[in-house]
Amino acid sequence: MNFGKYTKTLSFKKIRNEDIKISNLSAQYNSSRFKKYRKVTSSSGNDFLKVGNMPHVEFLKLYQAGASTQVLSGTPYYIMLKKYGHKSKWIRSKMNSFIKLFEQLKEGKLKSPITVVEKPIIKNKYNDGYEIYEGHHRTACYFVMGKKTIFSEIVRAIS
């Protein structure tokens, strides 16, 4: 199943806005990219979809520690985007945008909610709770900044 095409067939009904504990969030289970994502996460257990194990988080931690562009280009985040078929120039641009977002959030800018699906779009054994639909980068930023919650719009996927 092509996950991208499948999600375009869905509609989403807003349920509520809420501050959600980041520890209760998981990255989206994308069956089309599952094996590629799994290979670049930092967890060897079944919790690899949890926010703290997302490649985005390791990237930001290295950036925050002063890592060079060359080091950042070897991170699981870079490798994940490469495995997804993106070109190096596009990835570098994405990395720069991600860093800019991180800096803006640290300054208290950009307070828009992330979008969270109340349960996984595709049932799987790795997550049975909230799944990030839009906002993986913002969530990773907040996690690295030490925030415990993130303002979220909770939606229900309807096929």
Residue pairs with C-beta under 8 A, 6 or more apart in sequence:
1 31
1 32
1 122
2 32
3 30
3 31
3 32
3 33
3 122
4 32
6 121
6 122
7 121
9 159
10 121
10 157
10 158
10 159
11 157
11 158
12 115
12 117
12 133
12 155
12 156
12 157
12 158
13 155
13 156
13 158
14 153
14 154
14 155
15 118
15 154
15 155
15 156
16 153
16 154
17 113
17 151
17 152
17 153
17 154
18 151
18 152
18 154
19 149
19 150
19 151
19 152
20 116
20 130
20 149
20 150
20 152
20 154
21 148
21 149
22 51
22 139
22 142
22 143
22 147
22 148
22 149
22 150
23 50
23 51
23 52
23 148
24 129
24 130
25 50
25 51
25 116
25 129
25 130
25 131
25 132
25 139
25 150
26 49
26 50
26 51
26 120
26 126
26 127
26 129
26 130
26 131
26 132
27 37
27 49
27 50
27 51
27 54
27 131
27 132
27 136
28 49
28 117
28 120
28 121
28 131
28 132
28 133
28 136
29 49
29 120
29 121
29 122
29 124
29 126
29 127
29 131
30 37
30 122
31 122
31 124
33 84
36 80
36 83
36 84
37 48
37 55
37 80
38 48
39 83
40 55
40 76
40 77
40 79
40 80
40 83
41 48
41 49
41 53
41 54
41 55
41 76
42 48
42 53
42 55
42 57
42 58
42 76
43 50
43 53
46 125
46 126
47 53
47 126
48 126
49 126
49 127
51 57
51 132
51 139
51 140
51 143
52 143
54 136
54 139
54 140
55 75
55 76
55 77
55 79
55 80
56 77
56 98
56 136
56 137
56 139
56 140
57 140
57 143
57 144
58 75
58 76
58 77
59 72
59 75
59 76
59 77
59 78
59 95
59 98
59 140
60 98
60 102
60 140
60 141
60 144
61 144
62 71
62 72
62 75
63 72
63 99
63 102
64 144
69 92
72 78
72 95
73 88
73 91
73 92
73 95
77 95
77 98
78 91
78 95
81 90
81 91
81 94
82 88
82 91
86 94
98 137
101 110
101 137
101 138
101 141
102 141
102 144
104 110
105 138
105 141
105 142
105 145
106 141
106 145
110 138
111 151
113 135
113 150
113 151
113 152
113 153
114 132
114 133
114 134
114 135
114 138
114 139
114 150
114 151
114 152
114 153
115 132
115 133
115 134
115 135
115 152
115 153
115 155
116 130
116 131
116 132
116 133
116 135
116 152
116 153
116 154
116 155
117 130
117 131
117 132
117 133
117 154
117 155
117 156
117 157
118 130
118 154
118 155
118 156
119 128
119 129
119 130
119 131
120 127
120 128
120 131
121 131
121 133
121 157
130 152
130 154
132 139
133 155
135 150
135 152
138 150
139 150
142 150
